Amino acid sequence: MKNMYELGIPVPANKSLVVRTIKDVNKEQRERTLQKTEYNVFSFPADLLVLDFLSDSGSGTMTDLQWAALFHGDESYGRNKGYYVLLDAIRDVFERGDAPKRAINMILSGETDAQKLMDNLYLTSHEGGFVNGGIHQLARPNVFIVPQGRCAEYLLFSTLGQLLREKDPNKEYYIPNNGHFDTTEANILANGLHPVNLFSKNLMDDFPYDQMSFRNPFKGNMNAKELEALIQEKGVECIPLIFLTITNNTAAGQPVSMNNVKAISKIAEKYGIPLFFDACRFAENAHFIKEFEEGYKNRSISSIVQEMFSHVDGFTISFKKDGLANIGGGLFFRDNGVFHERFSIKGDIGIQLKEKQILTFGNDSYGGLSGRDIMALAAGLYEITKESYLNQRIGQVRKFAKELAQNGIPVVLPAGGHAIYLNMDKFFENTDMKIDDFGGVGFTIELLKHYGIRACELGPFAFEWDKKTPEQRKGILNVVRFAIPRNVYSSSHIDYAVEAITELYRNREKIPKVIITRGAKLRLRHFQTGLRPIYKD
Ligand SMILES: *Cc1c(COP(=O)(O)O)cnc(C)c1O
């Protein structure tokens, strides 16, 4: 008899004890709402949807343990208790592997022994890792808590952009990544630097859906050969930083292997360039390594995460993804590491970043977050590294992809960790839809109108195909993304989505082309432009 895993059925890892009613909204009402919101799915009121796959960002369900932690939130302006708990949780998750300290438990259990709290939480001293503690965090700040991932990107790239311009205004700088996320790319561009995507060659290769539980080609990897060629071509001076996004959201949410992390880290080390993770989905990535990479089957998720992070010099992160939190982000770098050394040009880089953090997001101990959010986030970091949860999570995404593939829908395979992606070039094959007709957008409009399901085009419209050079266009994949919020939907929700997508696929000839009616030239335009579908009759 096969086990459930071999059958591709995720074992339930939790159950809902609170539910929210989905409103009864009809097609005409949705159609009118679409008209009134310029057909931009970002502007559509969420309360009128049946299912929302726009983003897995901050949209997950918190666990009972997180809600309990939230009650311990401390809204003090300076050094709220959650700050210490969060810093220690970050050390636990990213650096301590199988030997976490779990200082959070002292707070959750109402510890009143002041001496114990001082010795184990409030006055602990730390240096040499991603999270300086005590006096070292004051002298050499390396932890920057912010409301979300893009704030960390802004802090990092606005500071580096200025430093590099002052150093040599005539040079051009390039930031390679296995796949820049849209906000990362925009923050790099806004600061006068150039983003470069080095996708893995096998990214759009076919993959049989019935093999998804048994092997994985790690299509999220960075192309190491191209990285080395880029460094040789531009020169070490012009590559301030290398980024590796885990999992690779822009490349269909595909995972990055430990081997690739090691290979890229080796190149970074060889040239003395700091390597950073865009670590948004680190736990999901670790789960893929455990499942599919040789030598990791019997390792814990925690120890795999620890190993992954031992190869980088810093990271930016949105805790709204693999944090199970509704808000939060951060920038971290290794104490006295390559990054610290390379960019402490005009004094300590950490001090400069901290000044900007205070100027924009608030004092470093809350960084624009409420004390409640900080506690829920700290508790969430322990929840998402639980293997049963990750099995269920990744199993659900995989099952969604498998059911679509069985219905003949061109879904990118194998499924990534947090989302399924439809290949829109294949979807519209043999129709008159061209790349600049934004068929992916037309598809999302029809899906919303007919079935109340929201998904997101992350292709030629979002990544601005019409504004780019032929060379830059190579970095754009023509996909529509269905991001699955964590612990929100059950199999019945997924079944509804599969049938709706399949019905639209059968009627793909009727899907409208789309034109931009307002704001085509805006930066990050998919969040804000006005659109109009052009129906055939
Ligand atoms: C979401 C995301 C970001 C940005 O984080 P926000 O919290 O949305 O600002 C950056 N990189 C990746 C890979 C992401 O998925």
The ligand as an SDF file (V2000), in Angstrom:
LIG
                    3D

 15 15  0  0  0  0  0  0  0  0999 V2000
    7.5000   39.9920   -0.9840 C   0  0  0  0  0  0  0  0  0  0  0  0
    8.8820   39.9740   -1.4060 C   0  0  0  0  0  0  0  0  0  0  0  0
    9.7220   41.0740   -1.1970 C   0  0  0  0  0  0  0  0  0  0  0  0
    9.2250   42.3760   -0.6130 C   0  0  0  0  0  0  0  0  0  0  0  0
    8.6440   42.2350    0.6400 O   0  0  0  0  0  0  0  0  0  0  0  0
    7.3980   43.0960    1.1190 P   0  0  0  0  0  0  0  0  0  0  0  0
    7.2000   42.6880    2.5310 O   0  0  0  0  0  0  0  0  0  0  0  0
    6.2460   42.7870    0.2340 O   0  0  0  0  0  0  0  0  0  0  0  0
    7.7980   44.5290    1.0060 O   0  0  0  0  0  0  0  0  0  0  0  0
   11.0320   40.9570   -1.5920 C   0  0  0  0  0  0  0  0  0  0  0  0
   11.5010   39.8420   -2.1660 N   0  0  0  0  0  0  0  0  0  0  0  0
   10.7260   38.7720   -2.3760 C   0  0  0  0  0  0  0  0  0  0  0  0
   11.3070   37.5440   -2.9980 C   0  0  0  0  0  0  0  0  0  0  0  0
    9.3970   38.7920   -2.0090 C   0  0  0  0  0  0  0  0  0  0  0  0
    8.6300   37.7180   -2.2380 O   0  0  0  0  0  0  0  0  0  0  0  0
  1  2  1  0
  2  3  1  0
  2 14  2  0
  3  4  1  0
  3 10  2  0
  4  5  1  0
  5  6  1  0
  6  7  2  0
  6  8  1  0
  6  9  1  0
 10 11  1  0
 11 12  2  0
 12 13  1  0
 12 14  1  0
 14 15  1  0
M  END
$$$$
